[in-house]
Amino acid sequence: GSLFVYAPGRQAFVTGSLQKKAAVLLGGLSDGLLACPYAPPLAKALEALGYATVQPILRTSYAQFGFGSLDNDVEDLEELFGCEAFRGVEEVFMVGHSTGSQVCAHYARHG
């Protein structure tokens, strides 16, 4: 995989080729990159289906939890989806682990 910057001070890790389809994996409370043990095998399985897997660092990632909000995470996701790396991506779905599921739900309601 590789890292890319999607907003000032925020990066994302992508596995596979980010072209038309993307799965965005959002970790749980204070999680960061590759925090979920199933992330690598999930990325491999999704790549076989034509999806790149993207793991963004949000403002609430790692030790920043408690200093941000779900609204901040939605803003971060909007920046991710609008960045240069996502140009040409036509299909996106999100997978949330633990607190990441709350971020997915909040994005679905407010994003």
N, C-alpha and C positions, 0 to 999 in steps of 0.2 A: 504494500500500500504506500500511500504518500500523503503528506500534509499540504494543506493550502490555507491561505488566509482568506476569510470571507468577510471580515470587518476588522477595523482597527483593534488590535489586541485579542482577536478571537480567531482560532484556527479550527480546522476539521480534518479528520483522517478519513481517507477514502480507500476502499478496497475494490478493485475492479475498474472498469472503464466507465467514467461518468459521462454518458452520452444521452441516451433517451429515457432510461429508467433508473430510479434511485430508491433505495430503502434507507430511511434515516433512523438510526438506532440511538435512543435517548436513555442513558443510564439512570440509576436511582440516586438517592440522597447522597450528595458529595462525591458521586462517581465521576470519572473522567474517561479518558481513552482506554479501550480494551478492558474495562472494569468487569464486564460480564463474561464469565468463562465460556459461554456459548457464542460469543461474538465471532471468533475466527471460523468455526464450522458453519455458522449461519451465513456469514459472508461468502464462504465457498459454495454453499448450496444455492444462494441467491445469484451468484455470478453465473452458475450453470443455467439459470433462467433468464439471463440477460440484465440483471440488476447490479448496479454498483451499491455498496454499502457505505454510508457516510455516518461518521460519529463526530458530531460537533462538540466543541467546548463552549458551553454556555456561560453566562455570567454567574450562574449558580453552581457551576461544576467545581469539583474538588472542595477546598476549604471555604469557598465563597458562599456556600449555602447559608442562608440567614441574612445575607447582605443584599439580596435581590428579591425577586418575586416571580410568580408565574407570568405576569405581564411582561417582565424583562425577558423571560425565556421566549415568549411569543415574538417579541421584537427581534430577538436574536435569530429565531427561525425565519422570520420575514427577510432579514438581511441575508441569511444563508441561501434562501430560495431565489433571492434577487441578485446574487453575486455572479460574477463572470463564469465561474466554474459550473453553474447550473443553467447557463444559457443553452438552449437546445434540449434540456430535459423536459419530457412531455408527461411523464408519469412518476408520481412520488407517493410512497406510503411511509408511515411512521410506525416504529415498534418501540414501545415504552417498557422499561424494566422498573418496577416499583414506582418511585416518585416520577420517573420518566413517563409513566402512564398518565399521571395527572397533567404533565406538560402537554401530552398528546390531546387529552380531552379539552384542556384550556385553549389550545390552538384551534381545535375543531369549532369551539364556540366563539372565539374572539379573533382568530387569525384572518 
